[in-house]
Amino acid sequence: MSDLERAFVQAAMRTFDGLCFVVPDETPSVDNAPLPLEGGAWVRFEGPRCGAVGVWIRGHVLDALVSNMLGSNDAPSAQDRADGLCELANVLCGQLLPELAGEQATFDMRPPQILPDERVPANEKAPECARICLQVDGGQAVLALHLHGPKAGASA
């Protein structure tokens, strides 16, 4: 596992633990037996490094994750699910960025967007440099990081 993938896994662990109150299996799995897709979200960022983070949740676990986030025992609404996915992607991105460029680096994160399927948005130009699949509470979290090199004029 590369240093970048290791940093990505650690950011994911902090995000799921702190936001959703679940601890994924720390050993990323091979994504060879995908479960049904529940939803995905995408967050772009610019700064010393430019790119995007994608999050896809599979396997009937999204309701539990969102309910944990909301501190509720009620089934989340469709809007709650969408908002929860976006917040998950947003927080994961925020957890990862200091690992990419240091604690003092400043980034501009775009508002998260919901993805209708597991395809990367067509207008994404940054290449994928890390993809992990974590086992989360009986489901899967597939996480992707797309990165360009350092932004012109920025120091990493």
Phi and psi in degrees as GROMACS dihedral restraints (atoms count N, CA, C in turn):
[ dihedral_restraints ]
;  ai    aj    ak    al  type     phi  dphi    fc
    3     4     5     6     1   -74.3    20    10
    4     5     6     7     1   164.4    20    10
    6     7     8     9     1   -60.0    20    10
    7     8     9    10     1   -38.9    20    10
    9    10    11    12     1   -64.2    20    10
   10    11    12    13     1   -45.1    20    10
   12    13    14    15     1   -63.7    20    10
   13    14    15    16     1   -39.8    20    10
   15    16    17    18     1   -62.6    20    10
   16    17    18    19     1   -43.0    20    10
   18    19    20    21     1   -64.1    20    10
   19    20    21    22     1   -37.3    20    10
   21    22    23    24     1   -65.4    20    10
   22    23    24    25     1   -44.8    20    10
   24    25    26    27     1   -61.5    20    10
   25    26    27    28     1   -44.5    20    10
   27    28    29    30     1   -64.7    20    10
   28    29    30    31     1   -39.6    20    10
   30    31    32    33     1   -63.3    20    10
   31    32    33    34     1   -39.8    20    10
   33    34    35    36     1   -65.4    20    10
   34    35    36    37     1   -42.6    20    10
   36    37    38    39     1   -60.7    20    10
   37    38    39    40     1   -45.9    20    10
   39    40    41    42     1   -61.9    20    10
   40    41    42    43     1   -40.0    20    10
   42    43    44    45     1   -66.5    20    10
   43    44    45    46     1   -51.1    20    10
   45    46    47    48     1   -65.5    20    10
   46    47    48    49     1   -38.7    20    10
   48    49    50    51     1   -68.1    20    10
   49    50    51    52     1   -49.8    20    10
   51    52    53    54     1   -76.4    20    10
   52    53    54    55     1   -31.3    20    10
   54    55    56    57     1   -98.7    20    10
   55    56    57    58     1   -40.2    20    10
   57    58    59    60     1  -107.9    20    10
   58    59    60    61     1    -7.4    20    10
   60    61    62    63     1    59.3    20    10
   61    62    63    64     1    37.9    20    10
   63    64    65    66     1  -132.7    20    10
   64    65    66    67     1   149.7    20    10
   66    67    68    69     1  -113.5    20    10
   67    68    69    70     1   111.4    20    10
   69    70    71    72     1   -65.4    20    10
   70    71    72    73     1   160.8    20    10
   72    73    74    75     1   -61.4    20    10
   73    74    75    76     1   123.4    20    10
   75    76    77    78     1   -69.3    20    10
   76    77    78    79     1   -16.5    20    10
   78    79    80    81     1   -92.9    20    10
   79    80    81    82     1   111.3    20    10
   81    82    83    84     1   -58.4    20    10
   82    83    84    85     1   144.7    20    10
   84    85    86    87     1  -103.8    20    10
   85    86    87    88     1   162.9    20    10
   87    88    89    90     1   -76.0    20    10
   88    89    90    91     1   135.9    20    10
   90    91    92    93     1   -85.4    20    10
   91    92    93    94     1    60.6    20    10
   93    94    95    96     1  -106.6    20    10
   94    95    96    97     1    -5.2    20    10
   96    97    98    99     1  -135.1    20    10
   97    98    99   100     1    70.8    20    10
   99   100   101   102     1   -65.5    20    10
  100   101   102   103     1   140.2    20    10
  102   103   104   105     1   -89.9    20    10
  103   104   105   106     1   169.1    20    10
  105   106   107   108     1   -59.8    20    10
  106   107   108   109     1   136.3    20    10
  108   109   110   111     1   -70.5    20    10
  109   110   111   112     1   132.4    20    10
  111   112   113   114     1  -102.1    20    10
  112   113   114   115     1   -28.1    20    10
  114   115   116   117     1   164.6    20    10
  115   116   117   118     1   167.0    20    10
  117   118   119   120     1  -148.1    20    10
  118   119   120   121     1   160.6    20    10
  120   121   122   123     1  -144.8    20    10
  121   122   123   124     1   157.9    20    10
  123   124   125   126     1  -138.5    20    10
  124   125   126   127     1   134.3    20    10
  126   127   128   129     1  -129.7    20    10
  127   128   129   130     1   124.6    20    10
  129   130   131   132     1   -94.6    20    10
  130   131   132   133     1   153.1    20    10
  132   133   134   135     1  -144.9    20    10
  133   134   135   136     1   153.2    20    10
  135   136   137   138     1  -134.1    20    10
  136   137   138   139     1   149.4    20    10
  138   139   140   141     1   162.6    20    10
  139   140   141   142     1  -144.0    20    10
  141   142   143   144     1   -58.3    20    10
  142   143   144   145     1   -29.8    20    10
  144   145   146   147     1  -126.5    20    10
  145   146   147   148     1   146.0    20    10
  147   148   149   150     1  -120.9    20    10
  148   149   150   151     1   146.0    20    10
  150   151   152   153     1   166.4    20    10
  151   152   153   154     1  -147.3    20    10
  153   154   155   156     1  -158.5    20    10
  154   155   156   157     1   157.0    20    10
  156   157   158   159     1  -121.6    20    10
  157   158   159   160     1   132.6    20    10
  159   160   161   162     1  -116.0    20    10
  160   161   162   163     1   143.7    20    10
  162   163   164   165     1  -131.4    20    10
  163   164   165   166     1   127.5    20    10
  165   166   167   168     1  -126.0    20    10
  166   167   168   169     1   132.3    20    10
  168   169   170   171     1  -111.3    20    10
  169   170   171   172     1   132.3    20    10
  171   172   173   174     1  -128.1    20    10
  172   173   174   175     1   151.7    20    10
  174   175   176   177     1    91.7    20    10
  175   176   177   178     1    35.2    20    10
  177   178   179   180     1    62.2    20    10
  178   179   180   181     1    38.5    20    10
  180   181   182   183     1  -118.3    20    10
  181   182   183   184     1    -9.4    20    10
  183   184   185   186     1   -60.7    20    10
  184   185   186   187     1   -42.9    20    10
  186   187   188   189     1   -58.0    20    10
  187   188   189   190     1   -42.9    20    10
  189   190   191   192     1   -65.6    20    10
  190   191   192   193     1   -41.8    20    10
  192   193   194   195     1   -62.2    20    10
  193   194   195   196     1   -47.0    20    10
  195   196   197   198     1   -67.6    20    10
  196   197   198   199     1   -40.9    20    10
  198   199   200   201     1   -59.9    20    10
  199   200   201   202     1   -41.3    20    10
  201   202   203   204     1   -62.2    20    10
  202   203   204   205     1   -41.6    20    10
  204   205   206   207     1   -61.8    20    10
  205   206   207   208     1   -38.5    20    10
  207   208   209   210     1   -86.4    20    10
  208   209   210   211     1   -11.3    20    10
  210   211   212   213     1    66.7    20    10
  211   212   213   214     1    39.2    20    10
  213   214   215   216     1  -128.0    20    10
  214   215   216   217     1   149.9    20    10
  216   217   218   219     1   -95.1    20    10
  217   218   219   220     1    -7.7    20    10
  219   220   221   222     1   -78.1    20    10
  220   221   222   223     1   151.1    20    10
  222   223   224   225     1   -66.1    20    10
  223   224   225   226     1   132.4    20    10
  225   226   227   228     1   -70.7    20    10
  226   227   228   229     1   149.9    20    10
  228   229   230   231     1   -74.4    20    10
  229   230   231   232     1   169.7    20    10
  231   232   233   234     1   -59.5    20    10
  232   233   234   235     1   -39.2    20    10
  234   235   236   237     1   -66.9    20    10
  235   236   237   238     1   -40.5    20    10
  237   238   239   240     1   -60.9    20    10
  238   239   240   241     1   -40.9    20    10
  240   241   242   243     1   -63.2    20    10
  241   242   243   244     1   -46.1    20    10
  243   244   245   246     1   -62.7    20    10
  244   245   246   247     1   -46.0    20    10
  246   247   248   249     1   -63.0    20    10
  247   248   249   250     1   -39.5    20    10
  249   250   251   252     1   -64.3    20    10
  250   251   252   253     1   -42.9    20    10
  252   253   254   255     1   -61.2    20    10
  253   254   255   256     1   -44.8    20    10
  255   256   257   258     1   -63.3    20    10
  256   257   258   259     1   -41.8    20    10
  258   259   260   261     1   -67.0    20    10
  259   260   261   262     1   -38.3    20    10
  261   262   263   264     1   -60.5    20    10
  262   263   264   265     1   -47.3    20    10
  264   265   266   267     1   -63.6    20    10
  265   266   267   268     1   -42.0    20    10
  267   268   269   270     1   -63.5    20    10
  268   269   270   271     1   -47.4    20    10
  270   271   272   273     1   -67.7    20    10
  271   272   273   274     1   -41.2    20    10
  273   274   275   276     1   -58.7    20    10
  274   275   276   277     1   -45.7    20    10
  276   277   278   279     1   -59.9    20    10
  277   278   279   280     1   -46.5    20    10
  279   280   281   282     1   -62.8    20    10
  280   281   282   283     1   -32.5    20    10
  282   283   284   285     1   -72.1    20    10
  283   284   285   286     1   -31.8    20    10
  285   286   287   288     1   -84.3    20    10
  286   287   288   289     1   -35.0    20    10
  288   289   290   291     1   -56.9    20    10
  289   290   291   292     1   -42.0    20    10
  291   292   293   294     1   -61.4    20    10
  292   293   294   295     1   -26.8    20    10
  294   295   296   297     1   -71.0    20    10
  295   296   297   298     1   -27.0    20    10
  297   298   299   300     1   -81.5    20    10
  298   299   300   301     1   -34.1    20    10
  300   301   302   303     1  -139.1    20    10
  301   302   303   304     1     6.5    20    10
  303   304   305   306     1    97.4    20    10
  304   305   306   307     1   158.9    20    10
  306   307   308   309     1   -63.6    20    10
  307   308   309   310     1   -28.9    20    10
  309   310   311   312     1   -88.4    20    10
  310   311   312   313     1    -9.0    20    10
  312   313   314   315     1   -66.7    20    10
  313   314   315   316     1   147.3    20    10
  315   316   317   318     1  -112.6    20    10
  316   317   318   319     1   132.6    20    10
  318   319   320   321     1  -125.5    20    10
  319   320   321   322     1   153.5    20    10
  321   322   323   324     1  -108.6    20    10
  322   323   324   325     1   108.8    20    10
  324   325   326   327     1   -94.9    20    10
  325   326   327   328     1   129.9    20    10
  327   328   329   330     1   -77.6    20    10
  328   329   330   331     1   158.1    20    10
  330   331   332   333     1   -60.7    20    10
  331   332   333   334     1   139.6    20    10
  333   334   335   336     1   -63.7    20    10
  334   335   336   337     1   152.5    20    10
  336   337   338   339     1  -127.3    20    10
  337   338   339   340     1   144.3    20    10
  339   340   341   342     1   -76.3    20    10
  340   341   342   343     1   139.1    20    10
  342   343   344   345     1  -105.2    20    10
  343   344   345   346     1   132.8    20    10
  345   346   347   348     1   -75.7    20    10
  346   347   348   349     1   -16.2    20    10
  348   349   350   351     1  -154.6    20    10
  349   350   351   352     1  -167.5    20    10
  351   352   353   354     1   -91.7    20    10
  352   353   354   355     1    12.3    20    10
  354   355   356   357     1   -84.0    20    10
  355   356   357   358     1   144.7    20    10
  357   358   359   360     1   -70.5    20    10
  358   359   360   361     1   142.6    20    10
  360   361   362   363     1   -52.2    20    10
  361   362   363   364     1   139.0    20    10
  363   364   365   366     1   -59.5    20    10
  364   365   366   367     1   -28.8    20    10
  366   367   368   369     1   -88.8    20    10
  367   368   369   370     1     6.4    20    10
  369   370   371   372     1   -78.0    20    10
  370   371   372   373     1   120.5    20    10
  372   373   374   375     1  -102.8    20    10
  373   374   375   376     1   -16.4    20    10
  375   376   377   378     1   -73.8    20    10
  376   377   378   379     1   134.5    20    10
  378   379   380   381     1   -73.8    20    10
  379   380   381   382     1   150.4    20    10
  381   382   383   384     1   -71.0    20    10
  382   383   384   385     1   130.7    20    10
  384   385   386   387     1  -121.2    20    10
  385   386   387   388     1    -9.7    20    10
  387   388   389   390     1  -155.6    20    10
  388   389   390   391     1   139.1    20    10
  390   391   392   393     1  -143.0    20    10
  391   392   393   394     1   128.0    20    10
  393   394   395   396     1  -130.2    20    10
  394   395   396   397     1   151.9    20    10
  396   397   398   399     1  -126.2    20    10
  397   398   399   400     1   113.1    20    10
  399   400   401   402     1  -105.7    20    10
  400   401   402   403     1   143.7    20    10
  402   403   404   405     1   -84.5    20    10
  403   404   405   406     1   121.6    20    10
  405   406   407   408     1  -128.5    20    10
  406   407   408   409     1   106.9    20    10
  408   409   410   411     1    51.1    20    10
  409   410   411   412     1    42.0    20    10
  411   412   413   414     1    89.4    20    10
  412   413   414   415     1    -5.6    20    10
  414   415   416   417     1  -119.0    20    10
  415   416   417   418     1  -164.2    20    10
  417   418   419   420     1  -131.7    20    10
  418   419   420   421     1   143.8    20    10
  420   421   422   423     1  -117.0    20    10
  421   422   423   424     1   116.6    20    10
  423   424   425   426     1  -101.3    20    10
  424   425   426   427     1   123.9    20    10
  426   427   428   429     1  -124.3    20    10
  427   428   429   430     1   133.5    20    10
  429   430   431   432     1  -128.1    20    10
  430   431   432   433     1   141.7    20    10
  432   433   434   435     1  -120.8    20    10
  433   434   435   436     1   126.1    20    10
  435   436   437   438     1  -113.9    20    10
  436   437   438   439     1   131.3    20    10
  438   439   440   441     1  -136.8    20    10
  439   440   441   442     1   138.4    20    10
  441   442   443   444     1   -93.7    20    10
  442   443   444   445     1   169.2    20    10
  444   445   446   447     1   -67.5    20    10
  445   446   447   448     1  -176.3    20    10
  447   448   449   450     1   -57.1    20    10
  448   449   450   451     1   143.6    20    10
  450   451   452   453     1   -66.7    20    10
  451   452   453   454     1   142.5    20    10
  453   454   455   456     1   -55.9    20    10
  454   455   456   457     1   129.7    20    10
  456   457   458   459     1    84.0    20    10
  457   458   459   460     1    -3.6    20    10
  459   460   461   462     1  -101.3    20    10
  460   461   462   463     1   149.8    20    10
  462   463   464   465     1  -107.8    20    10
  463   464   465   466     1   136.2    20    10
